């Protein structure tokens, strides 16, 4: 029986390597106490949090906390079943209408997590004779949704509309074809060329789905994401979103003007066979969504903080993602250097995510930062000072050698 676990030996080896190089496991930290959206106690150390996806700092929104407590008092701690079996609470339907109105779409369907939104929608929407074309750097939930469905799956090069054009041109024009991209990619924070992807998709008469998990609440005049910012919302067939980033809780959704979206309530297994969101989560999500709509100053604060950290790391000499977004992937020279850098940051009270292959593109090791609107200027100063220490530790000696070599050559 134990041979079932043999296939995980490489994972065990990676973890062992971490523990040999670091006093603690970067992939298994215990957060002991939460002080605020940007501060916590981890392994007895007070830390500035720079790896939470809490982009707008709404996890501690007092209105959302109060609404969540009231909903629990009124309706209990959970629904104990799916909406198909146990029925919908009025909060579910009200939140779906609120999200649909927010996006100015006709239809919305809620899922219990963002992961299930992708898995449920993708696995159900396309059948045996259909085609799904996905960006090579798509999130695991997109890949998993593809695996669970019967459609033919085709990958195209990351952020490459021309490659997508070639792939679509080879497919039968009378077949159902769905293109899937993300607004912001979660590791390097790079933006999809949405306008170009939409143009190519529509040229071939295909449909397009955009996952706005890391762009909702951040981009666009109303915070609806990259599609809004680029002015292509009306041309995008389906938008997937999550509550676990900017909205500060958990859950997922799909919005669309296609009336057929409602049929997924009886076809998407991740909807039919999963307990629906508990009242507390629905109430918190509703309050935080209202806050996103009515408080544009949060986005302004987030972009101020993003500017400081993105350009600060760039000026130090770090190789970071190509686009300035609140997701900042800092490339490390190798896994050993990444572990060392992570340890230096943690020792200085800075917590970031360590990201490793296969979760990362091109097999790189990243220190992944997610910036928060609630970060203070003083906290950002501390973050930048700590990263300067990392840069000096990783690259300082190499730069000194190169400088000495140049001076020696000049004097010869």
Residue pairs with C-beta under 8 A, 6 or more apart in sequence:
14 356
15 25
15 27
15 28
17 335
17 339
18 25
18 26
18 27
18 339
19 25
21 336
21 339
21 340
21 343
22 339
22 342
22 343
23 343
24 43
24 346
26 339
26 342
26 343
26 346
26 354
27 354
27 356
29 42
29 43
29 351
30 42
30 43
31 40
31 41
31 42
32 40
32 41
32 42
32 43
32 44
33 40
33 41
34 40
34 60
35 41
35 46
36 60
36 374
37 49
37 52
37 54
37 57
37 58
37 59
37 60
37 372
37 374
38 48
38 49
38 54
38 57
38 372
38 374
38 375
38 376
38 379
39 46
39 47
39 48
39 49
40 46
40 47
40 49
40 351
41 47
42 346
42 351
45 346
45 349
46 349
47 346
47 349
47 350
47 351
48 349
48 350
48 351
48 375
48 379
48 382
48 383
49 351
49 372
50 350
50 351
50 352
50 369
50 370
50 371
50 372
50 375
50 383
51 351
51 352
51 353
51 368
51 369
51 370
52 59
52 370
52 372
53 214
53 244
53 245
53 370
54 245
54 248
54 370
54 372
54 374
55 217
55 218
55 245
55 246
55 302
55 326
55 370
55 371
55 372
55 373
56 217
56 218
56 246
56 248
56 288
56 291
56 292
56 298
56 299
56 302
56 372
56 373
56 374
57 248
57 298
57 372
57 373
57 374
58 64
58 246
58 247
58 248
58 288
58 291
58 292
58 298
59 248
59 249
61 248
61 284
61 287
61 288
61 291
63 287
63 291
64 248
64 249
64 283
64 284
64 285
64 287
64 288
64 291
65 284
67 283
67 284
67 286
67 287
68 280
68 281
68 283
68 284
68 287
69 280
70 283
71 91
71 279
71 280
71 282
71 283
72 278
72 279
72 280
74 279
75 89
75 91
75 279
76 278
76 279
77 278
77 280
78 275
78 278
79 86
79 89
79 275
79 276
79 277
79 278
79 279
80 86
80 275
81 275
81 276
82 271
82 272
82 273
82 274
82 275
82 276
83 92
83 265
83 271
83 276
84 265
84 266
84 271
84 272
86 276
88 276
89 276
89 279
89 282
91 279
91 282
91 283
91 286
92 110
92 276
92 277
92 282
94 286
95 110
95 282
95 285
95 286
95 289
96 108
96 109
96 110
96 253
97 108
98 286
98 289
98 290
99 108
99 110
99 241
99 253
99 255
99 289
100 106
100 107
100 108
100 255
102 222
102 224
102 289
102 293
103 224
103 233
103 239
103 255
104 233
105 239
105 255
105 256
105 257
106 256
106 257
106 259
107 255
107 256
107 257
107 258
107 259
107 261
107 262
108 253
108 254
108 255
108 261
109 253
109 254
109 261
109 262
109 264
109 265
109 268
109 271
110 251
110 252
110 253
110 276
110 277
111 117
111 120
111 121
111 251
111 252
111 253
111 254
111 268
111 270
111 271
111 274
112 250
112 251
112 252
112 270
112 274
112 275
112 276
112 277
113 242
113 244
113 250
113 251
113 252
114 141
114 213
114 240
114 241
114 242
114 243
114 244
114 250
114 251
114 252
115 141
115 144
115 252
116 252
116 270
116 271
116 274
117 141
117 240
117 241
117 242
117 252
117 253
117 254
117 270
118 139
118 141
118 142
118 144
118 145
118 211
118 240
118 252
119 141
119 144
119 145
119 148
119 270
120 145
120 264
120 268
120 269
120 270
120 271
121 145
121 209
121 238
121 240
121 254
121 264
121 268
122 132
122 142
122 145
122 146
122 148
122 149
122 180
122 209
123 145
123 146
123 148
123 149
123 268
123 269
123 270
124 149
124 264
124 267
124 268
124 269
125 149
125 178
125 238
125 264
126 132
126 149
126 150
126 151
126 176
126 178
127 149
127 150
127 151
127 176
128 150
128 151
129 175
129 176
130 150
130 151
130 152
130 175
130 176
130 177
130 178
131 151
131 152
131 153
131 154
131 171
131 175
131 176
131 177
131 178
132 146
132 149
132 151
132 152
132 153
132 154
132 177
132 178
132 180
133 153
133 154
133 155
133 156
133 164
133 167
133 168
133 177
133 178
133 179
133 180
133 206
134 142
134 143
134 146
134 153
134 154
134 155
134 156
134 179
134 180
134 181
135 155
135 156
135 158
135 159
135 180
135 181
135 182
135 192
136 155
136 156
136 157
136 158
137 158
137 159
137 182
137 185
137 187
137 361
138 180
138 181
138 182
138 211
139 182
139 186
139 211
139 213
140 359
142 180
142 182
142 211
146 153
148 269
151 178
154 167
154 171
156 163
156 164
156 167
157 163
158 185
158 361
159 190
159 192
159 193
161 193
161 196
161 197
161 199
161 200
164 179
164 197
164 200
164 201
165 200
165 203
165 204
168 177
168 179
168 200
168 201
168 203
168 204
168 206
169 204
171 177
171 204
173 204
173 205
176 207
177 204
177 205
177 206
177 207
178 206
178 207
178 208
178 209
178 237
179 197
179 200
179 201
179 206
179 207
179 208
179 209
180 208
180 209
180 210
180 211
181 192
181 194
181 197
181 208
181 209
181 210
181 211
182 192
182 210
182 211
182 212
182 213
182 214
182 215
183 191
183 192
183 194
183 210
183 211
183 212
183 213
183 214
183 215
183 216
183 219
183 225
183 226
183 227
184 190
184 191
184 192
184 212
184 213
184 214
184 215
184 218
184 219
184 226
184 323
184 325
184 327
185 191
185 192
185 214
185 327
185 361
186 213
186 214
186 327
187 327
187 329
187 355
187 359
187 360
187 361
187 366
187 368
188 320
188 321
188 322
188 327
188 329
188 361
188 366
189 214
189 321
189 323
189 325
189 326
189 327
189 328
189 329
190 321
190 322
190 323
190 325
191 226
191 323
191 325
192 210
192 226
194 210
194 226
194 227
194 230
194 232
194 236
195 230
195 231
195 232
197 208
198 208
198 232
198 235
198 236
201 207
201 208
202 208
202 235
207 237
207 238
208 235
208 236
208 237
208 238
209 236
209 237
209 238
209 239
209 240
210 225
210 226
210 227
210 236
210 238
210 239
210 240
211 240
211 241
212 224
212 225
212 226
212 227
212 239
212 240
212 241
213 240
213 241
213 242
213 244
213 245
214 245
214 325
214 326
214 327
215 225
215 226
215 325
216 223
216 224
216 225
216 241
216 242
216 245
216 246
216 247
217 223
217 225
217 245
217 246
217 247
217 292
217 299
218 225
218 246
218 299
218 302
218 325
218 326
219 225
219 226
219 228
219 229
220 226
220 227
220 228
220 229
221 228
221 229
222 228
222 293
223 246
223 292
223 293
223 296
223 299
224 233
225 239
225 241
227 233
227 236
227 239
233 239
237 256
237 257
237 258
238 254
238 255
238 256
238 258
238 261
239 254
239 255
239 256
240 252
240 253
240 254
241 252
241 253
241 254
241 255
242 251
242 252
242 253
243 249
243 250
243 251
243 252
243 253
243 281
243 285
243 288
244 250
244 251
244 252
246 292
247 285
247 288
247 289
247 292
248 284
248 288
249 281
249 284
249 285
249 288
250 277
250 281
251 277
251 281
251 282
251 285
254 261
254 264
264 271
265 271
265 272
266 272
277 285
291 298
292 298
298 373
299 373
301 373
301 374
302 326
302 371
302 372
302 373
305 326
305 371
305 372
305 373
305 375
305 380
306 324
306 325
306 326
306 328
306 371
307 324
308 377
308 380
308 384
309 328
309 369
309 371
309 380
309 383
309 384
310 320
310 324
310 328
311 324
312 380
312 384
312 387
313 320
313 328
313 330
313 384
313 387
314 320
316 384
316 387
316 388
316 391
317 391
317 395
318 330
318 331
318 387
318 391
319 330
319 331
320 328
320 329
320 330
320 331
321 327
321 328
321 329
326 370
326 371
326 372
327 368
327 369
327 370
328 368
328 369
328 370
328 371
329 355
329 360
329 366
329 367
329 368
329 369
330 352
330 366
330 367
330 368
330 369
330 387
331 364
331 365
331 366
332 338
332 341
332 364
332 365
332 366
332 367
332 394
333 394
334 365
335 356
335 365
337 365
337 394
338 354
338 356
338 365
338 366
338 367
339 354
340 393
340 394
341 367
341 390
341 393
341 394
342 352
342 354
342 367
344 386
344 389
344 390
344 393
345 351
345 352
345 367
345 386
345 387
345 390
348 382
348 385
348 386
348 389
349 382
349 386
350 382
350 383
350 386
350 387
352 367
352 368
352 369
353 367
353 368
353 369
353 370
354 365
354 366
354 367
354 368
355 365
355 366
355 367
355 368
356 365
356 366
357 363
357 364
357 365
360 366
375 383
